[in-house]
């Protein structure tokens, strides 16, 4: 669809609105296109007025939205209000043209719970915040409930944080094979086995220098998350070396949570799990994504649903206090019936965390290129409509949620837990509550100053080889980390 923006350059806001209604359309700014959206913004005094003229397949519709820009609002708030006016005008036009109201209404951001948390912090009751989500943003009843529950979990987590606390992320960007939908920086070990050991050696050095830095700045580690990739692609001996070094370099005695992703069942064995337990890991995440063999094959996994059951027996025997399992709604070749069977089987494992993702197909994912059969938006909606009440019936409540670009149906990813099973790191990172120091390749350190509402990101080297070859980047990132805390005081 051709986008014509006048009086503003809120491309991202308009593109997000476009995807919510027309997921197969891609924005273009040059040339001609059969569909077109002209989105204008005018400012007069303290008023911002946005209008959208939509033309799709010979049909047209118009939407408008006006808002006041309060004098006391700072530049950040004024920008937010102007973008909101633009999105709401697009929403009004698209809704009138299609007759459809998306599940998330006019809410397009990645973190819907952040908006709800802001409303609650302003002093609104949950009922009042619910009305804002309904009347201003047209969010469906089920999503409003999700949003408010996650916002409340986020505020609870925020109340317990100390400004001197940070979390640690450790990236292991290797997997046994690459999943078809993968958009992470992950190398299959089949192709990059030779890099694992040099990568680990470089990482051990970074662990040491980062530990000294954190100590020097008087910071304390509140949670640790090792992800990737699949950390359990490493051998038991390699894991022991890494976790041992982490324990020596950082004081983890005050950490409320230590998670390691044991994502792929084909990487799990008893010696590795014993190493994790010995080193203080109290939460693992096993991510089958589906229990259906045909779907596992379609996404490039070389294991069966039965292998997942065997891996879960080992995890159970190892005695982790908390276990998460990740599922994805909307995988190629899956059906609502298949997803239902998967969720029922996963519920039977009795874990205290289940995360339900919706498939997001970013550019470059193999499936996008190969054109496998992807479930329709209505089928994905059916899967999620089954998951929500089924999880609640089993005693789960949602505690964090986020959305991504190019998600099926523009839906959401939701972390669910039983009482006492909250995965704190997930809330800290999603709600941007405190600094996450990221070690290894592929990640980024997020520096957060909650008092000044300031967030900075420092990117690590993307790929294992450049991470190994460019240690000076680690040193530069650590300098940026130190400077941020020096400025914060
Ligand atoms: S397990 Fe995760 S990180 Fe690894 S290839 Fe599959 S999707 Fe990518």
Boltz pocket constraint, residues with backbone or C-beta under 6 A from the ligand:
constraints:
  - pocket:
      binder: B
      contacts: [[A, 174], [A, 175], [A, 177], [A, 178], [A, 179], [A, 181], [A, 182], [A, 183], [A, 184], [A, 186], [A, 228], [A, 229], [A, 230], [A, 263], [A, 264]]
      max_distance: 6.0
